[in-house]
Amino acid sequence: MSVLEAAPEKGTRRFDGLWLAGVAALLPAPVSAFIVADMDGPLVVGNSVLRRWHLVGGLLVLGILFVVALWYIRESRRGHRARRLRWRIVAGAITTCAVGAGVLAFLITAFLDMFTTYTVLPQHGADGCRVVVGERSVLLMGEGAIYVLPAGSHSPREVNSYFADDGYRPITFGTYRLTWNGDIAELTVWGMRDQPVDYASEPLSCG
């Protein structure tokens, strides 16, 4: 009889370890929010720009899925019934706090990122260089950052900027023109009569 009672306890300890691993899987989400908070520029993959909330949200989803999978495995074993109620409450509280921290980090990064949109302009130079524009609007203030992205690189370099009245976004509304002469780009942006854009156009080069 003692042998039969020892087996569930051993299995319970094993799955407690898996639960701890699941909670640990949730930690990268809030941690990554602090790591990427000081990113100087966007991260470009193909024609897409990865945002901070993409990373935090992806890690959060993976962590939650891992915890749920481990919980399901643990609850499907007989040993979980012998667990003390106090431990189940503590485990639930810790898991809830870990999930809450990840969700809060996701909401904060998503809120901060919602004011800025990035666009990888489709045209490219003879050497594969491309232009990326980040448009930021907060209330009646608007500004933009212009980057050049060398061929094969994922980290564009900021080379110019502009300001716009009333939060106007020239790239979004199509009031821009990009032309290439070999590996040199000329970007022109303009606004509307009551929403002007202050921008000093100059040649853009990845070199």
N, C-alpha and C positions, 0 to 999 in steps of 0.2 A: 504493500500500500504506500509506503514511504517513497518507493521508486516512482510510482505513478504520480505522486504529488510533486516530485522534484522536476519532472520533465516540463510541465507547463511553466514553472518558475524560470527555468533556464531559457525557454522560448520567449518568455515575457521580457527578460533582460536583453535578449538578442534584438527584439523588435523595439525596445526602448532606445537602443543604440541607433537603429534605423530612423526612429523618430527624431533623434538629435541631428542626424544627418539631414533629414528633411528640413528642420528648422534652420540649419546652417545654410541650406540651399536658398533660403529666403533672404539671407543677409546681403548678398551681392547687389540686390536691387537698391536699397537705401544707400549703401556704400558707394555705388557707382554714381549716384546723383551728386555726391560731393566731389568725386573724382573729375567728372565732366563739367562741373560748374564753371571752371575757368578756361574752357576751350576757346582758343583764339579765333577759330574759324570753323566752317562746316566740314563734314566728312563726306566725300562724294564717291559713290559706287555706281559706275555706269552713268545713267542719266538721272539717278536719284540721289538725293541728299539725305543722309541719315541724321536724325535729330536726337537730342538727349533723351526725350521721352520714349523714343523707339527702343533705346538700349535698356532704360529702366523698366519699361513695360514688358519687354521680352524676358528679362531676368525674373521679373515678378511672376509672370505667367508660368515660366518653367519651374520656379520654386513652389508655387501653389500646386501645380500638377504633380510634382514630386511628393509633396506632403500628402496629398489626397491619395496617391497610389500607395504610399507606405501605410497610411491609415487603413485603407481597404485591405491590404495584405495582413496587417496586424489584427484587424477585427475579424478576419476570416479564420483565425487560429483559436483554438480552445483556451489557450492560456490567458487571454485578455479578461476573462470573467473573474479571475481571482485577483485582479488588480484592486488596490485600495481606492476608494472614492476620492480621498485627498490628493493622491497622485494624479488622477484623471483630471481633477480641477486645475491643478498646477500646470499640467501639460497643456490643457486647453487654453489657459491664460497666456502662457508663454507663446504658444502658436498664434493666438489672436494678436498679441503685441507685435510679433514678427511680421505677420501679414499687414497689420495696420501701419507699421513703419514703411513697408514697401509701397502700400497704396498711397500714403501721404507723400512719399518721395516722387511717385509717379504723377500725382496731381500737381505738385509744385513745378516739376520740370515741364509738364504739359502746359501749365498756365504761363510760364515764362516763355516757352517756345511759340505760343499761339500768336504773339505779336509780330513775329518775323517769319517771312516765307522766303525760301531760296529757289532760284530758277537756274538751271543749267541751259544756257542758250544753245540752240541746235547747231548753229554754224560753228565751224572750227577752222583753224589756220592750216597752212601747208604742212606744218610739223605736228599737227594734231592738237595744238593748244586750243583750249576752250575758255569761255568767259562765264563766270557764275556771278549772279547778282542776288544779294540779300536785301529784301525790302522790309522795313520795320515801321509800324504805325502804332502810335499811342495817342489816343484822343485826337487832337488837331495837329499833332506833330508827326512828321514823316521824314525818314532818312533812308539812305541805301548805301550798301557797301559793295564795291565792285572788285571781283577777284579774277585772277587768271589761274588756269589749271593746266599745268604741263601734261603732255601725253604720258600716260602710264602712272600718273600721280593721283593720289586720293585726297591730298591736302592742298587746297588752293591758297594762293597768296593775295592778300588785299593790296590793291594798287591805287584805288581812287574811291571817292564817295560823293554823295549828293544830298541835298535837303529839299523837302517838298512841303508845300502848305497843305493844311487840312488832311494830313495823312495820305496824300495821293501816292499811288503806286504805279509808276509808269510802265514797268515791265508787265505787271498783271493786266493793265488796261491797254497794252500794246502800243503805247506812245514812245517807241524807241526804234532805233535803226542800228544794226550792226553790220559792218562791212569788213572784209579781210583783204589785205594786200600782202600775199605771201604769208609770213608769220607775224604780221603786225595788224592789230585790230583797231578799228575806229568805232567807238560806241557813242551814239547820240541819244539823249533822253530829253523829253519835254513834257510839259503838263498841259492843263487847260487854262483858259483865260483867267478864271478865278482860282485856279489851283496851280500856280507856277512851280517849276522845278529849277533849283539853283545847282547847276552842274557845269564844271569847266572840263570840256572834252579834251582828251589828250591821247596820243597813241598808246596802245596797250600791247605789251610784249611779254612772253613767258621767259625770255632770256634774262 
